[in-house]
Amino acid sequence: MTTFREYCQHRFNPLHVFCRLRRLGLPRAAARNVCWVYERGLYRLLL
């Protein structure tokens, strides 16, 4: 059984977010830039 923390680490992982943005149709470069900002600014604060 996975814990809530493990679930959040997976769902909010920058690579996972990148894949979801690509699936939504965002170009690769734009998705990469969004994820870079997300990882540096928000992800490190969350987890």
Sequence and secondary structure as in RCSB ss.txt:
>XXXX:A:sequence
MTTFREYCQHRFNPLHVFCRLRRLGLPRAAARNVCWVYERGLYRLLL
>XXXX:A:secstr
   HHHHHHHHT HHHHHHHHHHTT  HHHHHHHHHHHIIIIIHHH 
